[in-house]
């Protein structure tokens, strides 16, 4: 089994990119791959409770549905700690299935062969 890591830097500023991140990540899971979404910069907001309510890009399922499907299927949501800190995002604010991680966690996944896509 391979590992696909999809990197997202967007939230409400570009709902299409945020949605595409989870479409690709769900596709990876459906293809029997390990899948992780790495959220950085403004993308960290996507993992906070209530943030995605009502967000839907044209032609996509609601963002909250895409994320719920991903988490329910065993996907991992990693929130960049260095990005969460200046935005005052705490672990208590995160959706189920999301966790704050340090850069070393992402680097370890890459060193261990994770293939990446960025949106």
SULBEL-V142747 format. One record per backbone hydrogen bond with DSSP energy under -0.5 kcal/mol. NH is the residue of the N-H (numbers start at 1). CO is the residue of the C=O. Records with the same first field share a line. If there is no record, write none. Layout:
BEGIN
NH=CO  CO
END
This chain:
BEGIN
4=34
5=3  115
6=4  36
7=5  117
8=38
14=11
15=12
18=14
19=15
20=16
21=17
22=18
23=19
24=20
25=21
26=22
27=23
28=24
29=25
30=26
31=27  28
32=29
33=28
34=2
36=4
37=76
38=6  36
39=37  78
40=8  38
42=9
43=40
44=41
45=42
46=43
47=44
48=45
49=93
51=48
53=50
55=52
56=54
60=57
63=55
64=52
65=62
66=62
67=63
68=64
69=65
70=66
71=67
72=68
73=69
74=71
75=70
76=35
77=97
78=37  76
79=77  99
80=39  78
81=101
84=80
85=81
86=82
87=83  84
88=85
89=84
90=88
93=90
94=91
95=47
98=95
99=77
101=79
105=102
106=102
107=103
108=104
109=105
110=106
111=107
112=108
113=110
114=109
115=3
117=5
119=7
END
